[in-house]
Amino acid sequence: MAVRKILKIGNPLLRQTSEDVTESEIQTKDFKKLIRDMFETMRHAEGVGLAAPQIGVLKKLVVVGQEDDNGRYPGTPEVPNQIILNPEITPLSGPGEGFWEGCLSVPGMRGYVERPDKIRMKWRDENFEEHEEIIEGYRAIVLQHECDHLFGVLYVDRLKSTKLFGYNEDIDTAGKLLD
């Protein structure tokens, strides 16, 4: 396993649409190593999720997982370890209350984003088996954030207001005042 370099905002690969993962790809040693490397990279960076484009691989592959109280997002619930291939998300609610999101590709910053807090997600797992689930709350936000990467979208594109965006040490994430 290896920690891979995480691409940062401004890298053109982060703005491209990824290709579907095929059933034949998941059988390869390289693909299995990619998944292991993604989990190791995510944990090393103290992330909750990582999408393949963030390490320069334009495939519809996401890994998520947060077992303990995460230092980057204190007080958030556990997110089970999961491998997600070729996801399709359908919102089942309007934008929720919102969340101060961060991203390993936009290091040291946070922005306030309102996303649906209830979604239906269809995806394939690492065995290429199909799944469908209704997901709510924090986990729904995490999955939408990570899946956006597969379509060249970063959370900064979804900011409620540019006034609600800044460096971690300078921004007041306790409130949402615009002025």
C-alpha positions in Angstrom: 0.0 0.0 0.0 1.1 3.6 -0.6 0.0 7.1 0.2 -0.7 8.8 -3.0 -0.4 12.5 -3.8 -3.7 14.4 -3.5 -4.3 16.9 -6.3 -5.2 20.4 -5.2 -7.8 22.8 -6.6 -6.5 24.3 -9.8 -5.3 21.0 -11.2 -7.3 20.4 -14.4 -7.9 16.7 -13.7 -10.1 17.7 -10.8 -12.5 19.3 -13.3 -12.9 16.4 -15.6 -15.7 13.8 -15.7 -14.6 10.3 -14.7 -15.3 7.1 -16.6 -17.3 4.2 -15.3 -15.5 1.3 -13.7 -16.0 -2.0 -15.6 -16.5 -5.4 -14.2 -13.3 -6.6 -15.8 -11.3 -3.8 -14.2 -12.2 -4.8 -10.6 -10.6 -8.2 -11.0 -7.1 -6.8 -11.6 -4.3 -6.5 -9.1 -3.8 -2.9 -10.0 -7.4 -2.0 -9.2 -7.3 -3.8 -5.9 -4.1 -1.9 -5.0 -5.7 1.4 -6.1 -8.5 0.7 -3.5 -6.0 -0.1 -0.8 -3.9 3.0 -1.6 -7.0 5.2 -1.6 -8.0 4.1 1.9 -4.4 4.6 3.1 -4.2 8.0 1.5 -7.6 9.0 3.0 -6.6 7.9 6.5 -3.1 9.5 6.3 -4.8 12.8 5.4 -7.4 12.4 8.1 -10.2 12.5 5.6 -13.7 11.0 5.7 -13.7 10.2 1.9 -11.6 10.2 -1.2 -12.6 10.1 -4.8 -10.2 8.6 -7.4 -9.9 11.9 -9.4 -8.3 13.4 -6.3 -5.3 11.2 -6.9 -5.4 11.6 -10.6 -7.4 8.5 -11.6 -10.4 9.4 -13.7 -12.6 6.5 -12.7 -15.9 6.5 -10.9 -14.5 5.2 -7.6 -15.0 6.6 -4.1 -13.9 5.3 -0.7 -15.4 6.6 2.6 -14.9 5.7 6.2 -14.7 7.4 9.6 -14.6 5.0 12.5 -13.6 7.3 15.4 -14.4 10.9 16.2 -12.6 12.7 13.3 -10.4 15.6 14.2 -11.3 17.4 11.0 -15.1 17.1 11.7 -15.5 16.8 15.5 -18.8 15.5 16.8 -19.9 13.9 13.5 -21.3 10.4 13.4 -19.4 7.3 12.2 -19.3 6.7 8.5 -18.8 3.0 7.7 -15.9 1.9 5.4 -17.3 1.6 2.0 -16.2 1.2 -1.6 -18.5 2.8 -4.2 -18.3 2.3 -7.9 -20.4 4.1 -10.6 -22.7 5.9 -8.2 -26.0 7.5 -9.1 -27.6 9.9 -6.6 -31.2 11.1 -6.6 -32.0 13.9 -4.1 -35.1 13.0 -2.0 -35.3 16.3 -0.2 -34.5 20.0 -0.7 -31.3 21.5 0.6 -30.9 20.8 4.3 -29.6 23.0 7.1 -26.1 23.0 5.6 -22.6 21.9 6.7 -19.2 23.5 6.8 -17.4 21.3 4.3 -13.7 20.9 3.7 -11.8 18.9 1.1 -8.5 17.2 0.9 -8.1 18.9 -2.5 -8.8 22.4 -1.0 -6.6 22.1 2.1 -6.9 24.3 5.1 -10.2 25.8 4.1 -14.0 25.4 4.8 -17.1 26.6 3.1 -20.8 26.4 4.0 -22.7 24.2 1.6 -26.4 23.3 1.6 -27.1 19.9 0.2 -30.1 17.5 0.3 -29.9 15.6 3.6 -31.8 12.7 2.2 -30.8 10.9 -1.1 -31.3 7.6 -2.9 -28.0 6.2 -4.1 -27.4 3.3 -6.5 -23.9 1.9 -6.9 -21.8 -1.1 -7.3 -19.4 -2.5 -4.7 -15.9 -3.9 -5.1 -17.5 -7.3 -6.2 -19.5 -5.4 -8.8 -22.8 -6.2 -7.0 -25.5 -3.6 -7.3 -26.9 -1.8 -4.3 -29.6 0.8 -3.7 -30.1 2.6 -0.4 -31.9 5.7 1.0 -29.3 7.6 3.0 -29.8 10.5 5.3 -27.9 13.1 7.4 -24.2 13.4 7.6 -23.4 10.3 5.5 -25.6 11.6 2.7 -23.6 14.9 2.7 -20.3 13.0 2.7 -21.4 10.8 -0.2 -22.7 13.7 -2.3 -19.4 15.6 -1.7 -17.3 12.7 -2.8 -19.4 11.7 -5.7 -19.3 15.3 -7.0 -15.6 14.8 -7.6 -16.5 12.1 -10.2 -18.1 14.8 -12.3 -15.5 17.5 -11.9 -17.4 19.4 -9.2 -15.8 20.7 -6.0 -17.6 21.9 -2.9 -16.5 25.5 -3.7 -18.8 25.3 -6.7 -21.7 24.8 -4.3 -21.0 27.4 -1.7 -24.1 29.1 -0.2 -22.1 32.4 -0.4 -18.5 33.3 -1.0 -18.8 35.1 2.3 -19.1 31.7 3.9 -15.7 30.4 2.8 -12.3 30.9 4.2 -9.2 29.4 6.0 -9.9 27.1 8.9 -8.0 29.3 11.4 -9.9 32.5 10.3 -13.4 31.6 9.6 -16.2 31.4 12.2 -17.9 28.1 11.6 -20.0 28.4 14.7 -22.3 30.9 12.9 -23.6 31.5 9.4 -23.9 35.2 9.3 -23.4 36.7 5.9 -22.1 40.1 7.1 
